[in-house]
Amino acid sequence: MATVGHGARAPARWQPIACGLVLLASCLLAASAGAFVSNLPPLFSPALTLDPAAKLPAPARYSFRGTHTTVMPGIEAPLRTRLETTVPAQLGDVVSFYRTELGKLGWQEKPEGAVIAADHVQLTFASPLGPAALQLARKDGSTSIHIVQKNADAASRANIMPEPGRAMLVFSNISGTDATLTIDAKTVKRAAGTSALSLDLAPGRYSYELRVPDRSATTKTLDIVAGDTWELTVGPDGDVWPPLQLY
């Protein structure tokens, strides 16, 4: 497995990264399949209680729930786990539930970026595995929950850990022809059958263009936050896949 050199400054700061990242999108779909299920009978429980079966802390009563994991072949632990659910409870009750349950697990709430409003809440945490975030929103008599936990050790072993204060973008081409990515005033051509590449970027919003012969160019915008790693992939048939957050 190739490694990403820390602090390397090759042209455009591209470095080889392990083959196999291109399987992540299919792994993500497989991990998500069947995740959204109904759990209507417990909806009228008088209190929020922890569901021991949930991959991330979540109330036992909910109207729907989806769990998604991003995985790397050869690494057992997920790089990133996301849980989305909606519960028939007041926003304040859900905040209290999470502060209690996450505290039991050793998650430490951080003041940076905290937002507490009448209809939404945003909190960040340092969890035992790595950075984590919680977003809550009040709508139509229920509270929606979006909670994410990253696994710093798994990302390091997969060679996709960004440098402190930076972000990483992985470019994968698994098509049968060449593909070209233009981003941050740099253009990189990746031949068919070659390993993925990583680009070190400052946090921000980037317009990018992906070109494959005999196809229209794909031009989109990607918002990248410090500490995040994203992947852009050209699939086997030459189609450009949607951006995938790896970490």
N, C-alpha and C positions, 0 to 999 in steps of 0.2 A: 504493500500500500504506500503510495506516495504521500509525502507530508507537505504541509504548508509552512514555509519558513517564516518565523516571527521577525517582523521588521525588515523583510527582504524588499529590495528596491530594484527589481528587474524592470525592463521597459513596460510601462503601463501598470507595473506592479502586479502582473499576472504570474501565478505560480501553479504548477500541476497540483491536482487534488485527486483523491481516490476515484477510480471508476466505480460505478455502482450507485452513485447519487441519482442517476437517471431513473432508478427503480423506485425512488421515494414517492413519486406521485401515485404509482399503482399501489404501493404499500399503504399510502394514506387512504386511498379509496377502500382498500380491503379492511383497514382498521376501522373505517367509519361505517361500513355496511351494517345495516340493521341497528344503528345506534339510536335512532329516533323511535322511541316506543312510548306508548300511553301507560299512565299509571293512575287512572281516574279514581278507583275506590278509596285511596287514602286522602283525597283532596280535602276532606272536611275534618281532618285531625286538628285538634285545638292548638297544637304547638308545633314548632319546627324542631324536628329531631334529625340526627345524622343518619344518612343511608350508608351502612357499612359496605355495601356492594359497589359504591361509586368509585371510579378511579381517582377522582379528586373530590375533596369534601363538598357535599351537596345535601340539601334537605331531602328527607324521605318522600315527602309529598310534592308532586309536580304535575304539570299538564303535558310537558314534553321534555325530553333530554337527549342531547347528542354528545358523544365523546369522540375526540379525534386525536390520533397520535401520529407523529412524524418519526419514522424509523430509518435506520441505516443497516443494510445487509451486513451481517457479521458482528453487530453490536446489539446485545440483547435489550438494553434499556432504551426507551424512546428518547429522542433528542428534545422533544417538545410535546406536551400533553395539553389539550384544550377541552374544557367542558362548557357546554351551553345548555341552559335549562330555564324554564319559566315556572315560577311557583305562585300560588294564590296567597300571597302574604304581603304585609306592609313593608315598605322600603326600610324603615327603621328596625323592624324585627329581623330582616335579612342581614343588615349590617351587624347587628348584635350577634346573630348566629355565627357569622363568619369570623368576627373578631374573637369569639370564644373558641370555636373549633380550630381555627388556624393557629391560635396561640397554643393550644394543646399539642399541636404537631411541631412546634418550634419555629413557626413562621414569625418573623419580626417585621412589624409594620414600619414603613419608612415615610418620613414627612415629605420627601421630594415628590412633587406632582400630585399630591393628594387633592381631590375635589369632593366636597360634600355639599350637595344642593338638595332642594326639596324633591326633585324628580330624578336625580341621578347621583351616583357615587363612583369615584375612581380612586383606587388605593394600590400602592405597590408594596411588595414584600421581599425580604431576603429569606428564602426557604432553605432547608437543609440541602436540597439538590442544586439550587441556583435561583436566579431571578424569577419573580412571579408577579402577577397582576390580577386585580379583581375589578370588574366593571359591573355596575348595577343600574337598571333603569326602570322607572315606574311607568306602566302603560296599561290601559284598559282593565284596571282593577287587579293587576298582577305585577310581579317584579321579575324582570329578565336578568339572568346571571350569566356572565362571561368570565371564566377564570382560566388562567394560563400559567403553567409551570415549566420552566426550562431545566434541563439537566446539563450542568456545566461539564461534568466529567465525561458524559457521553459525547458532547460536542468536541471536547478536546481530543478524545480518542478517534473521532471521525475527521479530525483536522479541519473543522469548520468553525472554530472559535475565533471571533473577531479580536483584533487588538483593542486594548482599553480605549474607550471613547470613540471607536471607529465601528464600521459595519463591513460586512462581507457580501459579495455577490458571486454566485457560482454559475458558470455558463457551461451547459451540457449539450452536446450534439450527438444524438443517437440515430440520425437519419442516414441515408445512403449517399449523401452528397455534402458538399461544403456548406457552412453556415457562417454568417458574419454578424457580429454584434457591435453596435456603435452606442457608446454611453460615456458621459463625462468627457467629451471631446476626444475620445479614444476609439479606434476601430480595431477589432480583433477578429481574425478569420480562423475558424476551427474546422479542420478537415474531418471527413467521415471516419468513424472508427477510432478516433483519438480520445484521450482521457479528458475529463472536465477541467476547467480552469477556474481560479478564484481571483477576484479583484477586490482590493482594499479601497473602501470609499469613506468619505466623511458623511456624517448624517445629513439628510436633506431630501429634497424632491428632485428626481432625475427623469428626464425624457430619454427613452431608449428606442433603438430601431433594430429589428432582427430581419435579416435578409437570407432567403434560400433561393437558389436558381429556379427560374420558371414559376415563381410565386410572387404575389404582391408582398411588399414589405409590411411588416407588423410594427406599428409605432404606438407606444403607450407611455404612461407615466407611472413611476414607482416611488412611493414614500418610504424612506429607509431611516430607521431610528438607531441610535448608538446601541451596540450590543446585539443587533439582529443579524441573521444570515438568511439571504434569500437565494432561490435558484431560478434561473431562466433556462428552459429546455426546448430544444427542437426535437420533436418526437420521431419515431421510426418512419412515418409517412411524410415527413417534412412539415407537418403542422407545428405551429408555435404553441406550446402549452401555456396556460395561465401561470403567472408567477406563484411560486410555492415558498412559504416561509419555512425554512428548515430549523432555525433556532432563534 
